Amino acid sequence: MIEIDTNEIALELKDVVKTYHKVPVITQLNLQIKKGEFMVLLGPSGCGKSTTLRLIAGLEAPTAGEIRIAGTNRQSHAKASDDIAMVFQDYALYPNMTVYQNLDYALKVHKVAKAERQQRLTKILATLNLTAYQDRLPGQLSGGQKQRVALGRGLAKKSPIFLLDEPLSNIDVQLREKARDEIQNLHQANGQTIVYVTHDHLEAMALGDRIAIMNAGKIQMVDTPDNIYNHPANLFVAQFVGTPQINILAAQYQQGKLQFQGQPLPLTPGQAQALAGQGDQGLDLGIRPEHVLVHGQPAGQPAYPAQVAQIIDYGRYQQLTLALNGDTTLKAITTNNDVTKDTTVYLTFAPKHILLFDHSSQKNIEK
């Protein structure tokens, strides 16, 4: 975990454990979040990210460990609820209040002046395409509309800490992009500390200053989107982030050289240093589809002949499924529209983008 200056920490989870009926859901979780940072908790369903958010919000208490807000234990922080706004995955709207009243209620509680309330809510209703629905009750709304109301209520409050639990999951694609842009704009304008839960890695990469990737109640890696994608800490992180998924291929380290399909591949300086002095071993080689270079003829060394098994045309690029030696398949991204199915092409790998993982621990050998 990267240490942050104490004065810059808005939220800290310190050795946090959460169990339900003696079953661990969160295991020894440590995380520091800077003031004004947009932190995304990313991971598969059931990994503990929503539970972590509920612990921060004070809706549940940790079994062990501390959650600190601006250096004070959350349990003894008298104003913690005032400092935090949360958008729930299950909406949590007042059924007897209209859309406008649901949005307005939190502002009234916090004694925001009427003119300011109207100004904020008019903008939020327009942004989330809810102006025409402002007089409807939640029971008269679709699931996506309810989720937009819940998102708007959190945006209106402008609390120093803003927690969002998969707020865009039920919103259609075009509106989701608009709402995502508005969340970013408001973050930049208001400087709120945001903790945002999602299982969508594209959403995480687009929004987060840093991303904490979780699996089975543990944080696997906390870093910037660039480092998460290009320098993953382990195989889980590498495979969870990226579409199409990263190719994982069997490689060998023999007599000081990296071998794949019987041909040598160059090592980066960091990989050479990490493997120096080690004996022969099997490694998992990771190469992202956009870093698999496809040629019509052998080009450079090593070049691997492959059969084009499938082509998916996305317009601006093609996704190829390629068969190597009949028993190994991998994905490639190309803008070469001359490629046709069932033909032979030749592959090379961009050397600086080759990742190597220890076969046993699944850790990136450079980490």
PyMOL commands that set and color helices and strands:
alter all, ss='L'
color gray80, all
select helices_A, chain A and resi 6-8+49-57+74-76+80-83+99-109+114-127+131-133+138-140+143-157+173-190+201-207+225-230+235-240+269-275+289-291+351-353
alter helices_A, ss='H'
color red, helices_A
select strands_A, chain A and resi 9-20+23-34+38-42+64-69+72-73+84-87+161-165+193-198+210-215+218-223+247-254+257-260+263-265+281-287+292-295+304-313+318-324+328-334+344-349+355-358
alter strands_A, ss='S'
color yellow, strands_A
deselect
rebuild
show_as cartoon
